[in-house]
Amino acid sequence: MAYQCFLDAVRVDWGDISSTTVLIRGWKFDGALTAAGSRECLVSLDADVMDGGEEVAALAVGTHLTELGIRQACHGWMIAAVIKYIKEHIIPNRLFFTVTMDIVEATPAVTAADIDEALYLYLADTVAPASEAEIAEMEKFQLCGAEQDENLCCVICMDEGDGFALMPCNHVFHVTCAARWFRINPLCPLCRRRYSKPE
């Protein structure tokens, strides 16, 4: 089995232009595409990429590749590919993007075109992002008094703070983090329930 890596970027309206999020999704392809897991990491554009500090970004991405079970011998070229992509496509624009890194494990006989088509069909059918109308509804989910609960922590950004919202699946995230997440992936990061606006 060999790995093929596909990089793309999704424009988001929320974020800090000094950093970009890399959403790493693992897949297996044996005639049908199967999701094998996903991880998300933050890469500082200024310190980690622009100023030659690629080793920090490499460590962050490499840690998540290991957690996804990607063979260590393949980390080098995958990390180099995502850093090159960020330098060529994200930094020049200085806009709010999330980089998607789809890593597909398949037999060497499977072509990149076959995998690309399978990814497109799978994502279009099962994980199309939430609509802007659904995202807009999140503003109405604000939790009253949630900020007083010192134990609340958003699992998307792993931070506390305020501005929490209760999703239809009853999980709690920062409104801004949830909007960013669901623009890329409509499945709750905790329970994998598809996001849909409440009736």
Biotite code that builds the C-alpha atoms (Angstrom):
import biotite.structure as struc

atoms = struc.array([
    struc.Atom([0.000, 0.000, 0.000], chain_id="A", res_id=1, res_name="MET", atom_name="CA", element="C"),
    struc.Atom([1.193, 3.502, -0.837], chain_id="A", res_id=2, res_name="ALA", atom_name="CA", element="C"),
    struc.Atom([0.102, 6.977, 0.188], chain_id="A", res_id=3, res_name="TYR", atom_name="CA", element="C"),
    struc.Atom([-1.096, 9.762, -2.044], chain_id="A", res_id=4, res_name="GLN", atom_name="CA", element="C"),
    struc.Atom([-1.542, 13.278, -0.697], chain_id="A", res_id=5, res_name="CYS", atom_name="CA", element="C"),
    struc.Atom([-4.045, 15.899, -1.907], chain_id="A", res_id=6, res_name="PHE", atom_name="CA", element="C"),
    struc.Atom([-3.873, 19.512, -0.729], chain_id="A", res_id=7, res_name="LEU", atom_name="CA", element="C"),
    struc.Atom([-6.513, 22.193, -1.042], chain_id="A", res_id=8, res_name="ASP", atom_name="CA", element="C"),
    struc.Atom([-7.644, 25.309, 0.814], chain_id="A", res_id=9, res_name="ALA", atom_name="CA", element="C"),
    struc.Atom([-11.045, 26.392, 2.063], chain_id="A", res_id=10, res_name="VAL", atom_name="CA", element="C"),
    struc.Atom([-11.692, 30.114, 2.570], chain_id="A", res_id=11, res_name="ARG", atom_name="CA", element="C"),
    struc.Atom([-13.131, 30.902, 5.984], chain_id="A", res_id=12, res_name="VAL", atom_name="CA", element="C"),
    struc.Atom([-14.303, 34.242, 7.349], chain_id="A", res_id=13, res_name="ASP", atom_name="CA", element="C"),
    struc.Atom([-12.909, 33.805, 10.818], chain_id="A", res_id=14, res_name="TRP", atom_name="CA", element="C"),
    struc.Atom([-9.306, 33.552, 11.802], chain_id="A", res_id=15, res_name="GLY", atom_name="CA", element="C"),
    struc.Atom([-6.024, 35.257, 12.457], chain_id="A", res_id=16, res_name="ASP", atom_name="CA", element="C"),
    struc.Atom([-4.010, 35.911, 9.314], chain_id="A", res_id=17, res_name="ILE", atom_name="CA", element="C"),
    struc.Atom([-0.829, 35.180, 11.258], chain_id="A", res_id=18, res_name="SER", atom_name="CA", element="C"),
    struc.Atom([-1.761, 31.476, 11.316], chain_id="A", res_id=19, res_name="SER", atom_name="CA", element="C"),
    struc.Atom([-3.570, 28.855, 9.284], chain_id="A", res_id=20, res_name="THR", atom_name="CA", element="C"),
    struc.Atom([-5.298, 25.646, 10.291], chain_id="A", res_id=21, res_name="THR", atom_name="CA", element="C"),
    struc.Atom([-4.268, 22.380, 8.635], chain_id="A", res_id=22, res_name="VAL", atom_name="CA", element="C"),
    struc.Atom([-7.058, 19.791, 8.628], chain_id="A", res_id=23, res_name="LEU", atom_name="CA", element="C"),
    struc.Atom([-5.420, 16.383, 8.051], chain_id="A", res_id=24, res_name="ILE", atom_name="CA", element="C"),
    struc.Atom([-7.806, 13.641, 6.936], chain_id="A", res_id=25, res_name="ARG", atom_name="CA", element="C"),
    struc.Atom([-6.719, 10.030, 6.580], chain_id="A", res_id=26, res_name="GLY", atom_name="CA", element="C"),
    struc.Atom([-8.409, 7.661, 4.104], chain_id="A", res_id=27, res_name="TRP", atom_name="CA", element="C"),
    struc.Atom([-8.148, 4.079, 2.872], chain_id="A", res_id=28, res_name="LYS", atom_name="CA", element="C"),
    struc.Atom([-9.048, 3.186, -0.713], chain_id="A", res_id=29, res_name="PHE", atom_name="CA", element="C"),
    struc.Atom([-9.607, -0.409, -1.828], chain_id="A", res_id=30, res_name="ASP", atom_name="CA", element="C"),
    struc.Atom([-12.208, 0.137, -4.493], chain_id="A", res_id=31, res_name="GLY", atom_name="CA", element="C"),
    struc.Atom([-14.248, 2.207, -2.041], chain_id="A", res_id=32, res_name="ALA", atom_name="CA", element="C"),
    struc.Atom([-13.142, 5.172, 0.031], chain_id="A", res_id=33, res_name="LEU", atom_name="CA", element="C"),
    struc.Atom([-13.221, 4.818, 3.826], chain_id="A", res_id=34, res_name="THR", atom_name="CA", element="C"),
    struc.Atom([-12.467, 7.577, 6.339], chain_id="A", res_id=35, res_name="ALA", atom_name="CA", element="C"),
    struc.Atom([-9.673, 6.575, 8.717], chain_id="A", res_id=36, res_name="ALA", atom_name="CA", element="C"),
    struc.Atom([-9.628, 9.647, 10.970], chain_id="A", res_id=37, res_name="GLY", atom_name="CA", element="C"),
    struc.Atom([-8.819, 13.337, 11.053], chain_id="A", res_id=38, res_name="SER", atom_name="CA", element="C"),
    struc.Atom([-6.725, 15.789, 13.057], chain_id="A", res_id=39, res_name="ARG", atom_name="CA", element="C"),
    struc.Atom([-6.412, 19.564, 13.049], chain_id="A", res_id=40, res_name="GLU", atom_name="CA", element="C"),
    struc.Atom([-3.353, 21.659, 13.858], chain_id="A", res_id=41, res_name="CYS", atom_name="CA", element="C"),
    struc.Atom([-2.522, 25.352, 13.836], chain_id="A", res_id=42, res_name="LEU", atom_name="CA", element="C"),
    struc.Atom([0.541, 26.537, 11.889], chain_id="A", res_id=43, res_name="VAL", atom_name="CA", element="C"),
    struc.Atom([1.955, 30.006, 12.553], chain_id="A", res_id=44, res_name="SER", atom_name="CA", element="C"),
    struc.Atom([2.648, 31.636, 9.207], chain_id="A", res_id=45, res_name="LEU", atom_name="CA", element="C"),
    struc.Atom([5.066, 34.216, 10.562], chain_id="A", res_id=46, res_name="ASP", atom_name="CA", element="C"),
    struc.Atom([7.184, 32.171, 12.962], chain_id="A", res_id=47, res_name="ALA", atom_name="CA", element="C"),
    struc.Atom([6.804, 28.641, 11.585], chain_id="A", res_id=48, res_name="ASP", atom_name="CA", element="C"),
    struc.Atom([6.875, 29.197, 7.846], chain_id="A", res_id=49, res_name="VAL", atom_name="CA", element="C"),
    struc.Atom([7.920, 32.684, 6.716], chain_id="A", res_id=50, res_name="MET", atom_name="CA", element="C"),
    struc.Atom([10.894, 33.132, 9.025], chain_id="A", res_id=51, res_name="ASP", atom_name="CA", element="C"),
    struc.Atom([12.444, 29.740, 8.323], chain_id="A", res_id=52, res_name="GLY", atom_name="CA", element="C"),
    struc.Atom([11.016, 28.060, 11.419], chain_id="A", res_id=53, res_name="GLY", atom_name="CA", element="C"),
    struc.Atom([9.638, 25.129, 9.443], chain_id="A", res_id=54, res_name="GLU", atom_name="CA", element="C"),
    struc.Atom([10.732, 22.650, 12.104], chain_id="A", res_id=55, res_name="GLU", atom_name="CA", element="C"),
    struc.Atom([7.960, 23.894, 14.431], chain_id="A", res_id=56, res_name="VAL", atom_name="CA", element="C"),
    struc.Atom([5.330, 23.359, 11.734], chain_id="A", res_id=57, res_name="ALA", atom_name="CA", element="C"),
    struc.Atom([6.922, 20.020, 10.843], chain_id="A", res_id=58, res_name="ALA", atom_name="CA", element="C"),
    struc.Atom([6.703, 18.850, 14.455], chain_id="A", res_id=59, res_name="LEU", atom_name="CA", element="C"),
    struc.Atom([3.042, 19.887, 14.735], chain_id="A", res_id=60, res_name="ALA", atom_name="CA", element="C"),
    struc.Atom([2.020, 18.212, 11.469], chain_id="A", res_id=61, res_name="VAL", atom_name="CA", element="C"),
    struc.Atom([4.225, 15.168, 12.139], chain_id="A", res_id=62, res_name="GLY", atom_name="CA", element="C"),
    struc.Atom([2.623, 14.583, 15.544], chain_id="A", res_id=63, res_name="THR", atom_name="CA", element="C"),
    struc.Atom([-0.828, 14.444, 13.936], chain_id="A", res_id=64, res_name="HIS", atom_name="CA", element="C"),
    struc.Atom([0.395, 12.177, 11.132], chain_id="A", res_id=65, res_name="LEU", atom_name="CA", element="C"),
    struc.Atom([1.662, 9.751, 13.781], chain_id="A", res_id=66, res_name="THR", atom_name="CA", element="C"),
    struc.Atom([-1.693, 9.876, 15.611], chain_id="A", res_id=67, res_name="GLU", atom_name="CA", element="C"),
    struc.Atom([-3.426, 8.981, 12.330], chain_id="A", res_id=68, res_name="LEU", atom_name="CA", element="C"),
    struc.Atom([-1.158, 5.950, 11.908], chain_id="A", res_id=69, res_name="GLY", atom_name="CA", element="C"),
    struc.Atom([0.716, 7.318, 8.874], chain_id="A", res_id=70, res_name="ILE", atom_name="CA", element="C"),
    struc.Atom([4.032, 5.497, 8.424], chain_id="A", res_id=71, res_name="ARG", atom_name="CA", element="C"),
    struc.Atom([6.960, 7.538, 9.794], chain_id="A", res_id=72, res_name="GLN", atom_name="CA", element="C"),
    struc.Atom([8.989, 7.017, 6.617], chain_id="A", res_id=73, res_name="ALA", atom_name="CA", element="C"),
    struc.Atom([6.388, 9.034, 4.676], chain_id="A", res_id=74, res_name="CYS", atom_name="CA", element="C"),
    struc.Atom([6.220, 12.014, 7.046], chain_id="A", res_id=75, res_name="HIS", atom_name="CA", element="C"),
    struc.Atom([9.071, 13.946, 5.418], chain_id="A", res_id=76, res_name="GLY", atom_name="CA", element="C"),
    struc.Atom([7.591, 14.379, 1.961], chain_id="A", res_id=77, res_name="TRP", atom_name="CA", element="C"),
    struc.Atom([4.084, 15.002, 3.336], chain_id="A", res_id=78, res_name="MET", atom_name="CA", element="C"),
    struc.Atom([5.305, 17.740, 5.681], chain_id="A", res_id=79, res_name="ILE", atom_name="CA", element="C"),
    struc.Atom([7.403, 19.296, 2.887], chain_id="A", res_id=80, res_name="ALA", atom_name="CA", element="C"),
    struc.Atom([4.342, 19.267, 0.603], chain_id="A", res_id=81, res_name="ALA", atom_name="CA", element="C"),
    struc.Atom([2.064, 21.058, 3.096], chain_id="A", res_id=82, res_name="VAL", atom_name="CA", element="C"),
    struc.Atom([4.698, 23.687, 3.974], chain_id="A", res_id=83, res_name="ILE", atom_name="CA", element="C"),
    struc.Atom([5.339, 24.326, 0.273], chain_id="A", res_id=84, res_name="LYS", atom_name="CA", element="C"),
    struc.Atom([1.578, 24.618, -0.333], chain_id="A", res_id=85, res_name="TYR", atom_name="CA", element="C"),
    struc.Atom([1.223, 27.139, 2.510], chain_id="A", res_id=86, res_name="ILE", atom_name="CA", element="C"),
    struc.Atom([4.144, 29.206, 1.187], chain_id="A", res_id=87, res_name="LYS", atom_name="CA", element="C"),
    struc.Atom([2.832, 29.244, -2.379], chain_id="A", res_id=88, res_name="GLU", atom_name="CA", element="C"),
    struc.Atom([-0.932, 29.528, -1.854], chain_id="A", res_id=89, res_name="HIS", atom_name="CA", element="C"),
    struc.Atom([-1.738, 30.854, 1.625], chain_id="A", res_id=90, res_name="ILE", atom_name="CA", element="C"),
    struc.Atom([0.962, 33.376, 2.569], chain_id="A", res_id=91, res_name="ILE", atom_name="CA", element="C"),
    struc.Atom([0.768, 35.434, -0.673], chain_id="A", res_id=92, res_name="PRO", atom_name="CA", element="C"),
    struc.Atom([-3.005, 35.907, -0.240], chain_id="A", res_id=93, res_name="ASN", atom_name="CA", element="C"),
    struc.Atom([-2.939, 36.664, 3.505], chain_id="A", res_id=94, res_name="ARG", atom_name="CA", element="C"),
    struc.Atom([-6.583, 35.638, 3.729], chain_id="A", res_id=95, res_name="LEU", atom_name="CA", element="C"),
    struc.Atom([-8.338, 33.317, 6.175], chain_id="A", res_id=96, res_name="PHE", atom_name="CA", element="C"),
    struc.Atom([-7.894, 29.775, 4.898], chain_id="A", res_id=97, res_name="PHE", atom_name="CA", element="C"),
    struc.Atom([-7.965, 26.271, 6.279], chain_id="A", res_id=98, res_name="THR", atom_name="CA", element="C"),
    struc.Atom([-5.668, 23.910, 4.407], chain_id="A", res_id=99, res_name="VAL", atom_name="CA", element="C"),
    struc.Atom([-7.129, 20.451, 3.853], chain_id="A", res_id=100, res_name="THR", atom_name="CA", element="C"),
    struc.Atom([-4.597, 17.641, 3.590], chain_id="A", res_id=101, res_name="MET", atom_name="CA", element="C"),
    struc.Atom([-6.194, 14.400, 2.418], chain_id="A", res_id=102, res_name="ASP", atom_name="CA", element="C"),
    struc.Atom([-3.883, 11.397, 2.740], chain_id="A", res_id=103, res_name="ILE", atom_name="CA", element="C"),
    struc.Atom([-5.135, 8.295, 0.978], chain_id="A", res_id=104, res_name="VAL", atom_name="CA", element="C"),
    struc.Atom([-3.618, 4.838, 1.433], chain_id="A", res_id=105, res_name="GLU", atom_name="CA", element="C"),
    struc.Atom([-4.159, 2.681, -1.644], chain_id="A", res_id=106, res_name="ALA", atom_name="CA", element="C"),
    struc.Atom([-2.444, 0.080, -3.813], chain_id="A", res_id=107, res_name="THR", atom_name="CA", element="C"),
    struc.Atom([0.168, 1.519, -6.206], chain_id="A", res_id=108, res_name="PRO", atom_name="CA", element="C"),
    struc.Atom([-2.045, 0.523, -9.165], chain_id="A", res_id=109, res_name="ALA", atom_name="CA", element="C"),
    struc.Atom([-4.715, 3.058, -8.160], chain_id="A", res_id=110, res_name="VAL", atom_name="CA", element="C"),
    struc.Atom([-4.254, 6.335, -10.014], chain_id="A", res_id=111, res_name="THR", atom_name="CA", element="C"),
    struc.Atom([-4.367, 9.796, -8.481], chain_id="A", res_id=112, res_name="ALA", atom_name="CA", element="C"),
    struc.Atom([-7.302, 10.594, -10.790], chain_id="A", res_id=113, res_name="ALA", atom_name="CA", element="C"),
    struc.Atom([-9.280, 7.626, -9.395], chain_id="A", res_id=114, res_name="ASP", atom_name="CA", element="C"),
    struc.Atom([-8.645, 8.743, -5.814], chain_id="A", res_id=115, res_name="ILE", atom_name="CA", element="C"),
    struc.Atom([-9.355, 12.390, -6.606], chain_id="A", res_id=116, res_name="ASP", atom_name="CA", element="C"),
    struc.Atom([-12.717, 11.437, -8.108], chain_id="A", res_id=117, res_name="GLU", atom_name="CA", element="C"),
    struc.Atom([-13.549, 9.144, -5.165], chain_id="A", res_id=118, res_name="ALA", atom_name="CA", element="C"),
    struc.Atom([-12.692, 11.933, -2.695], chain_id="A", res_id=119, res_name="LEU", atom_name="CA", element="C"),
    struc.Atom([-14.803, 14.428, -4.596], chain_id="A", res_id=120, res_name="TYR", atom_name="CA", element="C"),
    struc.Atom([-17.810, 12.105, -4.716], chain_id="A", res_id=121, res_name="LEU", atom_name="CA", element="C"),
    struc.Atom([-17.460, 11.053, -1.077], chain_id="A", res_id=122, res_name="TYR", atom_name="CA", element="C"),
    struc.Atom([-17.100, 14.592, 0.243], chain_id="A", res_id=123, res_name="LEU", atom_name="CA", element="C"),
    struc.Atom([-19.846, 15.976, -1.972], chain_id="A", res_id=124, res_name="ALA", atom_name="CA", element="C"),
    struc.Atom([-22.235, 13.219, -0.915], chain_id="A", res_id=125, res_name="ASP", atom_name="CA", element="C"),
    struc.Atom([-21.521, 12.768, 2.786], chain_id="A", res_id=126, res_name="THR", atom_name="CA", element="C"),
    struc.Atom([-19.581, 15.696, 4.189], chain_id="A", res_id=127, res_name="VAL", atom_name="CA", element="C"),
    struc.Atom([-20.618, 18.725, 2.175], chain_id="A", res_id=128, res_name="ALA", atom_name="CA", element="C"),
    struc.Atom([-20.082, 21.769, 4.382], chain_id="A", res_id=129, res_name="PRO", atom_name="CA", element="C"),
    struc.Atom([-22.982, 23.329, 6.206], chain_id="A", res_id=130, res_name="ALA", atom_name="CA", element="C"),
    struc.Atom([-24.730, 26.070, 4.241], chain_id="A", res_id=131, res_name="SER", atom_name="CA", element="C"),
    struc.Atom([-24.198, 29.734, 5.050], chain_id="A", res_id=132, res_name="GLU", atom_name="CA", element="C"),
    struc.Atom([-27.829, 29.886, 6.245], chain_id="A", res_id=133, res_name="ALA", atom_name="CA", element="C"),
    struc.Atom([-27.094, 27.071, 8.713], chain_id="A", res_id=134, res_name="GLU", atom_name="CA", element="C"),
    struc.Atom([-23.889, 28.796, 9.832], chain_id="A", res_id=135, res_name="ILE", atom_name="CA", element="C"),
    struc.Atom([-25.819, 32.046, 10.390], chain_id="A", res_id=136, res_name="ALA", atom_name="CA", element="C"),
    struc.Atom([-28.216, 30.206, 12.728], chain_id="A", res_id=137, res_name="GLU", atom_name="CA", element="C"),
    struc.Atom([-25.315, 29.495, 15.109], chain_id="A", res_id=138, res_name="MET", atom_name="CA", element="C"),
    struc.Atom([-25.431, 33.087, 16.296], chain_id="A", res_id=139, res_name="GLU", atom_name="CA", element="C"),
    struc.Atom([-28.848, 32.288, 17.770], chain_id="A", res_id=140, res_name="LYS", atom_name="CA", element="C"),
    struc.Atom([-27.496, 29.378, 19.821], chain_id="A", res_id=141, res_name="PHE", atom_name="CA", element="C"),
    struc.Atom([-25.655, 31.552, 22.365], chain_id="A", res_id=142, res_name="GLN", atom_name="CA", element="C"),
    struc.Atom([-25.718, 29.907, 25.776], chain_id="A", res_id=143, res_name="LEU", atom_name="CA", element="C"),
    struc.Atom([-27.085, 32.065, 28.546], chain_id="A", res_id=144, res_name="CYS", atom_name="CA", element="C"),
    struc.Atom([-24.808, 31.925, 31.558], chain_id="A", res_id=145, res_name="GLY", atom_name="CA", element="C"),
    struc.Atom([-22.457, 29.381, 29.975], chain_id="A", res_id=146, res_name="ALA", atom_name="CA", element="C"),
    struc.Atom([-19.524, 31.720, 30.456], chain_id="A", res_id=147, res_name="GLU", atom_name="CA", element="C"),
    struc.Atom([-19.901, 31.378, 34.233], chain_id="A", res_id=148, res_name="GLN", atom_name="CA", element="C"),
    struc.Atom([-19.063, 27.659, 33.999], chain_id="A", res_id=149, res_name="ASP", atom_name="CA", element="C"),
    struc.Atom([-15.289, 27.570, 34.483], chain_id="A", res_id=150, res_name="GLU", atom_name="CA", element="C"),
    struc.Atom([-15.134, 23.966, 33.246], chain_id="A", res_id=151, res_name="ASN", atom_name="CA", element="C"),
    struc.Atom([-16.293, 24.781, 29.708], chain_id="A", res_id=152, res_name="LEU", atom_name="CA", element="C"),
    struc.Atom([-13.602, 24.184, 27.114], chain_id="A", res_id=153, res_name="CYS", atom_name="CA", element="C"),
    struc.Atom([-14.050, 24.253, 23.348], chain_id="A", res_id=154, res_name="CYS", atom_name="CA", element="C"),
    struc.Atom([-12.655, 21.003, 21.894], chain_id="A", res_id=155, res_name="VAL", atom_name="CA", element="C"),
    struc.Atom([-12.021, 22.648, 18.527], chain_id="A", res_id=156, res_name="ILE", atom_name="CA", element="C"),
    struc.Atom([-9.530, 25.250, 19.782], chain_id="A", res_id=157, res_name="CYS", atom_name="CA", element="C"),
    struc.Atom([-8.900, 23.618, 23.201], chain_id="A", res_id=158, res_name="MET", atom_name="CA", element="C"),
    struc.Atom([-9.412, 26.961, 24.931], chain_id="A", res_id=159, res_name="ASP", atom_name="CA", element="C"),
    struc.Atom([-11.876, 28.450, 27.404], chain_id="A", res_id=160, res_name="GLU", atom_name="CA", element="C"),
    struc.Atom([-13.040, 32.046, 27.053], chain_id="A", res_id=161, res_name="GLY", atom_name="CA", element="C"),
    struc.Atom([-16.580, 33.124, 26.235], chain_id="A", res_id=162, res_name="ASP", atom_name="CA", element="C"),
    struc.Atom([-18.998, 33.061, 23.306], chain_id="A", res_id=163, res_name="GLY", atom_name="CA", element="C"),
    struc.Atom([-20.035, 29.421, 23.694], chain_id="A", res_id=164, res_name="PHE", atom_name="CA", element="C"),
    struc.Atom([-22.910, 27.917, 21.731], chain_id="A", res_id=165, res_name="ALA", atom_name="CA", element="C"),
    struc.Atom([-24.947, 24.753, 22.157], chain_id="A", res_id=166, res_name="LEU", atom_name="CA", element="C"),
    struc.Atom([-25.163, 22.707, 18.966], chain_id="A", res_id=167, res_name="MET", atom_name="CA", element="C"),
    struc.Atom([-28.267, 20.625, 18.037], chain_id="A", res_id=168, res_name="PRO", atom_name="CA", element="C"),
    struc.Atom([-26.371, 17.511, 19.178], chain_id="A", res_id=169, res_name="CYS", atom_name="CA", element="C"),
    struc.Atom([-25.967, 19.129, 22.642], chain_id="A", res_id=170, res_name="ASN", atom_name="CA", element="C"),
    struc.Atom([-22.197, 19.617, 22.382], chain_id="A", res_id=171, res_name="HIS", atom_name="CA", element="C"),
    struc.Atom([-20.758, 23.032, 23.205], chain_id="A", res_id=172, res_name="VAL", atom_name="CA", element="C"),
    struc.Atom([-18.169, 24.983, 21.190], chain_id="A", res_id=173, res_name="PHE", atom_name="CA", element="C"),
    struc.Atom([-17.194, 28.609, 20.704], chain_id="A", res_id=174, res_name="HIS", atom_name="CA", element="C"),
    struc.Atom([-19.555, 30.135, 18.122], chain_id="A", res_id=175, res_name="VAL", atom_name="CA", element="C"),
    struc.Atom([-16.623, 31.288, 15.964], chain_id="A", res_id=176, res_name="THR", atom_name="CA", element="C"),
    struc.Atom([-14.867, 27.893, 16.176], chain_id="A", res_id=177, res_name="CYS", atom_name="CA", element="C"),
    struc.Atom([-18.074, 26.032, 15.316], chain_id="A", res_id=178, res_name="ALA", atom_name="CA", element="C"),
    struc.Atom([-18.728, 28.278, 12.311], chain_id="A", res_id=179, res_name="ALA", atom_name="CA", element="C"),
    struc.Atom([-15.177, 27.696, 11.049], chain_id="A", res_id=180, res_name="ARG", atom_name="CA", element="C"),
    struc.Atom([-15.417, 23.917, 11.592], chain_id="A", res_id=181, res_name="TRP", atom_name="CA", element="C"),
    struc.Atom([-18.822, 23.445, 9.957], chain_id="A", res_id=182, res_name="PHE", atom_name="CA", element="C"),
    struc.Atom([-17.791, 25.442, 6.872], chain_id="A", res_id=183, res_name="ARG", atom_name="CA", element="C"),
    struc.Atom([-15.346, 22.586, 6.195], chain_id="A", res_id=184, res_name="ILE", atom_name="CA", element="C"),
    struc.Atom([-16.989, 19.563, 7.755], chain_id="A", res_id=185, res_name="ASN", atom_name="CA", element="C"),
    struc.Atom([-20.675, 19.322, 8.761], chain_id="A", res_id=186, res_name="PRO", atom_name="CA", element="C"),
    struc.Atom([-20.044, 16.490, 11.243], chain_id="A", res_id=187, res_name="LEU", atom_name="CA", element="C"),
    struc.Atom([-19.701, 17.303, 14.942], chain_id="A", res_id=188, res_name="CYS", atom_name="CA", element="C"),
    struc.Atom([-16.037, 16.733, 15.958], chain_id="A", res_id=189, res_name="PRO", atom_name="CA", element="C"),
    struc.Atom([-17.235, 14.822, 19.038], chain_id="A", res_id=190, res_name="LEU", atom_name="CA", element="C"),
    struc.Atom([-20.201, 12.680, 18.040], chain_id="A", res_id=191, res_name="CYS", atom_name="CA", element="C"),
    struc.Atom([-19.977, 12.862, 14.204], chain_id="A", res_id=192, res_name="ARG", atom_name="CA", element="C"),
    struc.Atom([-23.651, 13.855, 13.970], chain_id="A", res_id=193, res_name="ARG", atom_name="CA", element="C"),
    struc.Atom([-24.343, 15.973, 10.903], chain_id="A", res_id=194, res_name="ARG", atom_name="CA", element="C"),
    struc.Atom([-24.916, 19.631, 11.722], chain_id="A", res_id=195, res_name="TYR", atom_name="CA", element="C"),
    struc.Atom([-28.276, 21.061, 10.736], chain_id="A", res_id=196, res_name="SER", atom_name="CA", element="C"),
    struc.Atom([-29.973, 24.192, 11.927], chain_id="A", res_id=197, res_name="LYS", atom_name="CA", element="C"),
    struc.Atom([-32.704, 23.706, 14.512], chain_id="A", res_id=198, res_name="PRO", atom_name="CA", element="C"),
    struc.Atom([-36.333, 23.804, 13.444], chain_id="A", res_id=199, res_name="GLU", atom_name="CA", element="C"),
])
